[in-house]
Amino acid sequence: MQQSAVADVFDGLPPYRKKELIRFALTRAEVAAESLKLSFRGRPPDPETLAGKRIERDGSSRSEALAW
């Protein structure tokens, strides 16, 4: 499922369902005047994914846009 499709589904949910979904995925949130730190459940992302690179199965790498 693409990010835009997920956003469309999320936008169509009633507010209480959105809250349940966020609580299901989010374990901790720290809010400060200049920053926001979020901790999510599950395995952390691959550092190369965060850097905008993806390693292909054949060992080659290529840059791609981040899909947040």
Stockholm file with secondary structure:
# STOCKHOLM 1.0

chainA/1-68         MQQSAVADVFDGLPPYRKKELIRFALTRAEVAAESLKLSFRGRPPDPETLAGKRIERDGSSRSEALAW
#=GR chainA/1-68 SS CCHHHHHHHHHTSCHHHHHHHHHHHEEEEEECSSCEEEEESSCCCCHHHHTTEEECTTSCEEECCCCC
#=GC SS_cons        CCHHHHHHHHHTSCHHHHHHHHHHHEEEEEECSSCEEEEESSCCCCHHHHTTEEECTTSCEEECCCCC
//
